[in-house]
């Protein structure tokens, strides 16, 4: 009887741990995808605004925008890595 109770308690703890891991993984992906998306949209909007004000500088602005967007996107990839670590470790 005591072994059955101990086994049930162990299963409950394991189930709760899996639930917490899934919630943490979802939170990491949600936040890690939301803020880089907002950053890229802001970079793109400001680049288009600056190109509209000074069309001659379009190539310089576009280059800087793409480099900035790549760095911002790297943050989203880090969030994906963190979520995968949470899932598999």
N, C-alpha and C positions, 0 to 999 in steps of 0.2 A: 504494500500500500504506500509506504513512504517513498519507495523507488518510483512509483507511478507519479506521485505528486512532484518529486524532484525532476522527473523527466518532463512533465507538463510545464513546470516553471522554467526549465531550460529552453524549451521550445518557445515559450512566450517571450523570454528575453531575446532570443535569436530573432524572432519575428519582429519585435520592436526595434531591434538594431537595424534590421534590413529596411524597415519603414523610415527610420531616421536617415539612413544612408541615401535612400531614394529621394527624400525631401531635400537633403543637402545637395545632392547632385542636380536636382531640378532648379534649386535656388542659384547654384553656381552658373548653370547654363543661362538662366533667365537674366540675372544681373550682368553676367559676362557677355551676353549678346545685346542687351538693351543699351547700355551706356556706350559701347563702341559704335553702335548704330546711330545713336544721337550725335556722337562726335563726328562721324563721317558725314552725316547730313549737314552739320554746321560748317564743316570744312568746305564741302561742296557748295553750299549756299554763299558763303563768303567769297569763294573763288569766283563764282559766277557774277557776284556783285562787283568784284574788283575788275574782272574782265569787261564788264559792262561799262565801268567808269573809265578804263584805260585799255582799249582793245590792242594797242601795240605791245603790251606786256603779257599777252595771253600765253605765250610759250613758257615764260618764266613762272607765271602763276600756275599753269597747268602742271609743270614739273614739280613745283613745291607742293601742290595739292596732292599729287599722286604719291609722293614720298610720305607726306603726313598721313594719308589714308592707309598706306601700308603699315606704318607704325601703329596706328590705331587698331587696325585689323589684327595685328600681332597680339594685342591684349585679348581679343575674342578667342584666339587660338589658345592662349594660356588658360583661359577659363574652360575651354574644352578639355585641355589636358588635366586640369584640376578635377573636373567632373569624372573623367575616366579613371583617375587615380582613386577617387572616392568609390567608384563603382567596383573596381577590381582589387582593391587592397583592403 
